[in-house]
Amino acid sequence: MSLNIALWQGPSPEGSDDRAFAALDAALTAAAAMGAVTLVAPEVFFPGYNQSDIPAKAQVRGGPWHQRLAKLARTHGCGIVIGYAEREGGAIYNSAVAFDGQGHEIGHYRKVQLFGPREKAIYAPGDAVSTFDLQGIRTGMLICYDIEFAPLVRKLAEAGAKLVLVPTANPEPNTHVSRLVVPAHAINHGLTIAYANYSGTEGDITYCGASVIAAPDAAVLAAAGPGPVLLVTDIARAPDPALLQTQLQDHRPI
């Protein structure tokens, strides 16, 4: 049985909801035509990672962004995992939401490891990971810098996750995350990781692209260069058991 996952790598909508939804509509059209069950898009896609007015534009969970995303997923019969700026009470979170192909919210996550002084000035940190079912596969979400922290990946693996979906906003020159960190965590924790970045420039940030899907044996199933691209790959292939690591089972705390 196949399980196709799509990653959309493209430019930031730079605060324009119309531009954001037009890009997602085109990406979901193509992803659905290629049999993808879900599409992963970048971090804080709404309103755009490097926008100056994020606190003013942040929306509550279930607000207008979510309603339009749910409708878009339902229209195309393809799920979506995407980052957004979430407002709850007086706090702003760097969050990700997952919808299935019927437009139902099936997962939600708040970034735990905030990157640099800018993020820490805008967002409150999340404090938990969680998993959800995606076509029979236990799935978790992390956001960008989170994937560089083994304890977070381990928590998801211990919760039974076999797939981790990661919206990101990774700038140049940090392609080492895609080339080295993502495959290493995939093999060390025995899971598939799908990491979706921006391309292009947004304000003073130039994104490095390099979106990637790495299998539990560290095989790179799909990888992007720096430019806009839609990656679609079947993650259901069985890795060679001889290549799998057993660190998760063998770990002995001291």
Secondary structure, DSSP 8 states (H G I E B T S, - for coil): ---EEEEEE----TT-HHHHHHHHHHHHHHHHHTTEEEEE--TTTBT-TT-TTHHHH-B-TTSHHHHHHHHHHHHHT-EEEEEEEEEETTEEEEEEEEE-TTS-EEEEEE-SS--HHHHHHH-B------EEEETTEEEEE--GGGGG-HHHHHHHHHTT-SEEEEE---BTT-THIIIIIHHHHHHHHT-EEEEE---SEETTEEB----EEE-TTS-EEEE--SS-EEEEEE------GGG---HHHH----
